[in-house]
Amino acid sequence: MKLALSMWSMHRTVRKEGWTALDFLEHCRREGIDRVELLNVFWRDIGAELPQVVEFARTSGIRVVSYAVANDFVHGDPAEREAALRQITDAIPVALTLGTRTIRVFSGNLAEGFTFDSALGFIIEGLREASAAAAAQGMTLCLENHGKLAGTGEQVRHILERVGSPALKSTFDTGNFLLVDEDPLRALDVLLPQVGHVHVKDFAEDPEGRYVSLAGAKFEGVEAGKGLVRLDTIVERLIASGYGGEFVLEYEGTGDEAEGIRASNAYFQTLIPN
């Protein structure tokens, strides 16, 4: 079992150096990383880049295990909600071209002028339609725990149950639960049967941390195994449950990204049964 790498793990380098998806894959080839997650936010000219990425991945032995979009359904304007839906439906043929049937999606966050219930209604409506489109193509959408509306295990489970589609599962982001003041192991109790994709992420408490929880605790991203997340227990429980999806590193530390990724990969290998 190998740890895949999300392109988001290199987002500071990508932005500073002006990397394309092809540059990221070249970095992965040099580092010996052969499983990746790509994101729609990093395309510059998808029409030109996609064929190049597919060919480079094929010849380099790199497999795209998941594709991620940054949709937001919490808008009062129906046209903006339709645009959020199109982000997902447009991603389906892209993901298929890349060779993956897993698409990471978001819900959207609680915006000014919305109540929890009104925002949730838009999310469920959008994800229900997106899931139907995904199911028709044999795809699986995986909702990441992120923000105030789909941040806790119970919130994610509620959305999945309301949508009611086998084509919608959970992207279990191991670190993000801390940002809504939830123990990730408690969230795993809630979501274990519905996990279809995993983001491996670790946070440590830090008074200067960039990430602030709902209760005001401050966190900073760190190498896997160096923070508060019991990744050992989470991985053990997922494997024992028969989880067959991918483990994708989403490193968010402040240090050298390549070094943080190498250290996280080395730690992850200690968690895999011999």
C-alpha positions as CSV (number, residue, x, y, z in Angstrom):
1,M,0.0,0.0,0.0
2,K,1.3,3.4,-1.0
3,L,0.5,6.9,0.0
4,A,-0.6,9.0,-2.9
5,L,0.2,12.7,-3.1
6,S,-2.3,15.5,-3.6
7,M,-1.0,18.4,-5.7
8,W,-2.4,20.6,-2.9
9,S,0.6,19.4,-0.8
10,M,2.8,21.5,-3.1
11,H,0.5,24.5,-3.5
12,R,3.0,27.1,-2.1
13,T,5.6,25.9,-4.5
14,V,3.1,25.7,-7.4
15,R,2.2,29.3,-6.9
16,K,5.7,30.6,-6.2
17,E,7.3,28.8,-9.1
18,G,4.3,29.0,-11.5
19,W,4.1,25.2,-11.8
20,T,1.6,23.5,-14.1
21,A,0.1,20.1,-13.5
22,L,2.8,18.7,-15.8
23,D,5.5,20.3,-13.6
24,F,4.0,18.7,-10.6
25,L,4.1,15.3,-12.2
26,E,7.7,15.8,-13.2
27,H,8.5,16.5,-9.6
28,C,6.7,13.4,-8.6
29,R,8.6,11.3,-11.1
30,R,11.9,12.7,-9.7
31,E,10.7,11.8,-6.1
32,G,9.6,8.3,-7.0
33,I,5.9,9.1,-6.3
34,D,3.7,7.1,-8.6
35,R,0.2,7.9,-7.3
36,V,-1.3,11.4,-7.3
37,E,-4.4,13.5,-6.8
38,L,-4.9,16.4,-9.3
39,L,-7.1,19.5,-8.7
40,N,-9.2,21.5,-11.1
41,V,-7.9,24.8,-9.6
42,F,-4.4,24.3,-11.0
43,W,-5.3,24.1,-14.7
44,R,-4.3,27.0,-16.8
45,D,-5.5,25.7,-20.2
46,I,-7.1,22.3,-19.6
47,G,-7.6,21.7,-23.3
48,A,-3.9,21.9,-24.0
49,E,-2.7,20.5,-20.7
50,L,-4.9,17.4,-20.2
51,P,-3.5,15.4,-23.1
52,Q,0.0,16.2,-22.1
53,V,-0.7,15.2,-18.5
54,V,-2.3,11.9,-19.5
55,E,0.7,11.0,-21.8
56,F,3.3,12.0,-19.2
57,A,1.5,10.0,-16.5
58,R,1.3,7.0,-18.8
59,T,5.0,7.0,-19.8
60,S,6.2,7.7,-16.3
61,G,4.1,5.1,-14.6
62,I,2.2,7.6,-12.5
63,R,-1.5,6.8,-11.7
64,V,-4.0,9.6,-11.0
65,V,-6.0,8.1,-8.1
66,S,-8.4,11.0,-7.6
67,Y,-9.4,14.4,-9.0
68,A,-10.6,17.3,-6.8
69,V,-12.9,20.2,-7.5
70,A,-13.6,23.3,-5.4
71,N,-17.4,23.7,-5.8
72,D,-19.6,25.9,-3.5
73,F,-23.3,25.4,-3.5
74,V,-24.1,28.1,-0.9
75,H,-25.3,30.9,-3.2
76,G,-28.6,32.7,-3.4
77,D,-28.3,33.1,-7.1
78,P,-29.5,30.0,-9.0
79,A,-26.9,30.7,-11.7
80,E,-24.1,30.5,-9.2
81,R,-25.4,27.2,-7.8
82,E,-25.7,25.9,-11.4
83,A,-22.1,26.9,-12.0
84,A,-21.1,24.9,-8.8
85,L,-22.9,21.9,-10.2
86,R,-21.2,22.3,-13.5
87,Q,-17.8,22.2,-11.8
88,I,-18.6,18.7,-10.7
89,T,-20.3,17.5,-13.9
90,D,-17.6,19.0,-16.0
91,A,-15.0,17.1,-13.9
92,I,-16.5,13.7,-14.7
93,P,-15.1,13.4,-18.2
94,V,-11.8,14.9,-17.1
95,A,-11.5,12.4,-14.3
96,L,-12.3,9.6,-16.7
97,T,-9.7,10.8,-19.1
98,L,-7.2,10.9,-16.2
99,G,-8.1,7.3,-15.4
100,T,-9.8,7.8,-12.1
101,R,-13.4,7.3,-11.0
102,T,-13.1,9.2,-7.7
103,I,-13.8,12.9,-7.5
104,R,-13.4,14.9,-4.3
105,V,-16.1,17.5,-3.8
106,F,-17.0,20.2,-1.3
107,S,-20.3,21.4,0.1
108,G,-19.8,25.2,0.5
109,N,-19.6,27.1,3.7
110,L,-22.1,29.1,5.8
111,A,-22.2,32.5,4.1
112,E,-23.7,35.8,5.3
113,G,-27.5,35.9,4.8
114,F,-28.0,32.1,5.1
115,T,-29.2,30.0,7.9
116,F,-27.8,26.5,8.5
117,D,-31.0,24.9,7.1
118,S,-31.3,27.1,4.0
119,A,-27.6,26.6,3.1
120,L,-27.9,22.8,3.7
121,G,-30.9,22.6,1.4
122,F,-28.9,24.0,-1.5
123,I,-26.0,21.6,-0.8
124,I,-28.3,18.6,-0.7
125,E,-30.0,19.6,-3.9
126,G,-26.7,20.2,-5.7
127,L,-25.0,17.0,-4.5
128,R,-28.1,15.0,-5.3
129,E,-28.1,16.1,-8.9
130,A,-24.3,15.8,-9.2
131,S,-24.4,12.2,-7.7
132,A,-27.0,11.2,-10.3
133,A,-24.7,12.4,-13.1
134,A,-21.7,10.6,-11.4
135,A,-23.6,7.4,-11.0
136,A,-24.6,7.4,-14.7
137,Q,-20.9,7.3,-15.5
138,G,-19.8,4.8,-12.8
139,M,-18.1,7.5,-10.8
140,T,-18.0,8.2,-7.1
141,L,-18.1,11.6,-5.5
142,C,-16.5,11.9,-2.1
143,L,-17.5,14.8,0.1
144,E,-14.7,16.3,2.2
145,N,-15.3,17.4,5.8
146,H,-14.6,21.1,5.5
147,G,-16.1,24.2,7.0
148,K,-19.1,24.8,9.1
149,L,-21.7,22.9,7.1
150,A,-19.9,19.7,6.4
151,G,-17.2,19.9,9.0
152,T,-18.1,17.3,11.6
153,G,-18.7,13.6,11.1
154,E,-22.4,13.9,11.9
155,Q,-22.8,16.8,9.5
156,V,-21.2,14.8,6.7
157,R,-23.3,11.7,7.5
158,H,-26.5,13.7,7.5
159,I,-25.7,15.1,4.1
160,L,-24.8,11.7,2.7
161,E,-28.0,10.2,4.1
162,R,-30.2,13.1,2.8
163,V,-28.7,12.8,-0.7
164,G,-29.2,9.0,-0.5
165,S,-26.9,8.0,-3.4
166,P,-24.4,5.2,-3.4
167,A,-22.4,7.5,-5.7
168,L,-21.7,9.9,-2.8
169,K,-19.3,8.9,-0.1
170,S,-17.0,10.6,2.4
171,T,-13.5,12.0,1.8
172,F,-12.3,11.5,5.4
173,D,-9.8,14.4,5.9
174,T,-8.0,13.3,9.1
175,G,-6.9,16.8,10.1
176,N,-9.9,19.0,9.3
177,F,-12.0,17.6,12.1
178,L,-9.8,19.3,14.6
179,L,-10.8,22.7,13.0
180,V,-14.4,22.0,14.1
181,D,-13.2,20.8,17.5
182,E,-13.9,17.2,16.9
183,D,-11.7,14.2,17.7
184,P,-11.0,12.5,14.3
185,L,-11.4,9.1,16.0
186,R,-14.9,10.1,17.0
187,A,-15.6,11.2,13.5
188,L,-14.4,7.8,12.2
189,D,-16.9,6.1,14.5
190,V,-19.6,8.0,12.7
191,L,-18.4,7.8,9.1
192,L,-16.4,4.5,8.9
193,P,-19.0,2.6,6.7
194,Q,-19.2,5.6,4.3
195,V,-15.6,6.4,3.7
196,G,-14.6,6.2,0.1
197,H,-11.4,8.3,0.0
198,V,-9.0,9.5,2.7
199,H,-6.9,12.6,3.0
200,V,-3.9,12.0,5.3
201,K,-3.3,15.3,7.2
202,D,-1.9,16.2,10.6
203,F,-2.1,19.3,12.7
204,A,-0.3,20.4,15.9
205,E,-1.5,23.1,18.3
206,D,0.5,26.3,17.8
207,P,-0.2,29.7,19.3
208,E,0.9,31.2,16.0
209,G,-0.9,28.7,13.8
210,R,-2.7,29.8,10.7
211,Y,-5.7,27.5,11.2
212,V,-8.2,28.5,13.9
213,S,-10.9,26.1,15.1
214,L,-14.5,27.2,15.8
215,A,-13.7,27.3,19.5
216,G,-10.6,29.5,18.9
217,A,-7.8,26.9,19.2
218,K,-4.9,27.5,16.8
219,F,-3.3,24.8,14.7
220,E,-0.5,24.5,12.2
221,G,0.0,21.8,9.6
222,V,2.9,19.4,10.4
223,E,4.4,16.3,8.9
224,A,2.2,13.2,9.3
225,G,2.8,11.6,12.7
226,K,4.1,14.8,14.3
227,G,0.7,16.2,15.3
228,L,-2.4,15.4,17.3
229,V,-4.1,13.1,14.7
230,R,-3.9,9.4,15.7
231,L,-3.1,8.4,12.1
232,D,-1.9,5.0,13.3
233,T,-5.3,4.1,14.8
234,I,-7.2,5.6,11.8
235,V,-5.2,3.7,9.2
236,E,-5.5,0.5,11.3
237,R,-9.2,0.8,11.7
238,L,-9.8,1.6,8.0
239,I,-7.7,-1.4,6.9
240,A,-9.5,-3.7,9.4
241,S,-12.8,-2.5,8.1
242,G,-11.9,-3.6,4.5
243,Y,-11.4,0.0,3.2
244,G,-10.1,-0.4,-0.4
245,G,-9.8,3.3,-1.3
246,E,-6.8,5.5,-1.5
247,F,-4.8,7.2,1.2
248,V,-3.8,10.6,-0.2
249,L,-1.4,12.9,1.5
250,E,-2.5,16.5,1.8
251,Y,0.4,18.2,3.5
252,E,-0.2,21.7,4.8
253,G,2.9,22.5,6.9
254,T,4.9,25.7,6.7
255,G,8.4,24.3,6.1
256,D,9.9,23.0,2.9
257,E,7.0,21.1,1.2
258,A,9.1,18.5,-0.5
259,E,10.8,17.7,2.8
260,G,7.5,17.5,4.7
261,I,6.1,15.2,2.1
262,R,9.2,12.9,2.3
263,A,8.9,12.7,6.0
264,S,5.2,12.0,5.9
265,N,5.7,9.3,3.3
266,A,8.3,7.6,5.5
267,Y,6.0,7.8,8.6
268,F,3.1,6.3,6.6
269,Q,5.1,3.3,5.6
270,T,5.5,2.4,9.3
271,L,1.7,2.2,9.6
272,I,1.3,-0.4,6.8
273,P,1.1,-4.1,7.9
274,N,4.0,-6.3,6.7
